[in-house]
Amino acid sequence: MDKPNTLQQAIRYFSDEQVCIDTIAKMRWPEGPICPACKGTEHYYLKTQKRWKCKKCSKQFSVKLGTICEDSPISLDKWLIALWMLVNCKNGISSYEVGRGLGITQKSAWFVLRRLRLALQEKSLVKLGGEGKTVEVDETFIGGLSRNMHKEVRARKIKGTGGRDKTLVVGFLERGGKVRTSVPNNRRKRTMHKEVKQNVSAGSILFTDELKSYNDLAEEFAHKVINHAVAYVDGNVHTNNLENCWSLVKRGLKGTYISVEPFHLFRYLDEQAFRYNNRSRKDNLINDGDRFDLALSQIAGKRLTFAEVTGKDGSYN
Ligand SMILES: [Zn+2]
């Protein structure tokens, strides 16, 4: 059967447990299974138990061992379909929907999604931008998230953010590149400078709004400010790409996630960033199956690049 490209094909494809095992194994060990205990590469496959037995140390291991699904009783087909839904539903997916769709409890689905989101987090230490590259920086408040929070916690969380009951999020978007987000405690100058320097390479061209906290960054960056009171776009100077991201995030939160506590918000933002960073573009068509492969490669421990999955160079403008 061909590699799936739609949810319906994926459900059919992964209904065979052996196919699930082979898919993950191929992603995890492109050169063939490696024994987690002794790193041995010689083994027997025990067909009925669906495990490998190491010829060197005689220990048995399954494809789940050492992955995020290791200690879960949820079957692999459900894990894979949950991942498919998570990375391919544009507005995100709730544990209620996944639970209903897969016939597992909402609690189990919540656990599965939490683990999958962890796996999707971009752990890149590489800053965005660079000499001559443009990075949009913009902050937003994501609202109504702390409804169920204890009064004291809420008071602590929303202090200094300027938005009652709202969580401050700052985003960085490299033009023609990736987006990432951060959830700082406030938007004072010191905090914002630290955020910018942590996420953007010196020498980048920085586009921000007129928030005073961005002042005095001109020493390290070519800083251009867009005054939103006057215009939203001044030639090439705008933060519209990032603003589009914010509207996607907010639409997703409104429609799908009934309440996301600020503590969990960064996970949701990472998930949204994964979808954005692996979206289909004019020159680089990436389909649902490709996006699924990229995500699965992170879970399996070998992170594939965009180019490896699509056979394209990954420079998108
Ligand atoms: Zn071994």
Residues whose N, C-alpha, C, O or C-beta is under 5 A from the ligand:
A	BS01	ZN	C35 A37 C38 K39 G40 C54 K56 C57 S58
